[in-house]
Each structure stands twice: as C-alpha cells, then as structure tokens.
C-alpha cells in the first residue's frame, strides 16, 4: 500500500463473517456523519475487493471513499479505506 494513514485499524479475521461488512459500514457511515477525514485499515482473511465495490454502490458512501487492497506475506488481506477530499 502506498502512502501513510492515520485512523482506525479493524482486524476482522476473528469476527463472524456475517458481521464484518456491517461493522465496516457502521464505521464509514460514522466517518461521513462526523465529517472525519481519517482512514480505516481493514484486515481480513480473504480478498476484500467486493467491499470496495459495495462501498461504491451504496447510496450513503458512493464517491466518498478510495479503496485499495493487497495481500500480505502472511496471507492476510489488508484494505485501506480513505475518505475522498471533496
């Protein structure tokens, strides 16, 4: 991942799969609500690309975030969700 980030790290590898996206959406929705410009790093055990697509599809978050993901050497996937400056 390129660049630095300040903000929250959500390690969701131990969270029930059904709860993972709702947790991420709760965080990004709150970021919009309080006009927070921090980033969120999400760590999961599978490719999170679908999360990035869903962020762009949701009316509440469409166009508000940049999304990058990459797989680490240990096999975990890391996604950076960064608020777009409008």
PyMOL commands that set and color helices and strands:
alter all, ss='L'
color gray80, all
select helices_A, chain A and resi 17-33+49-57
alter helices_A, ss='H'
color red, helices_A
select strands_A, chain A and resi 7-11+39-44+65-71+77-83
alter strands_A, ss='S'
color yellow, strands_A
deselect
rebuild
show_as cartoon
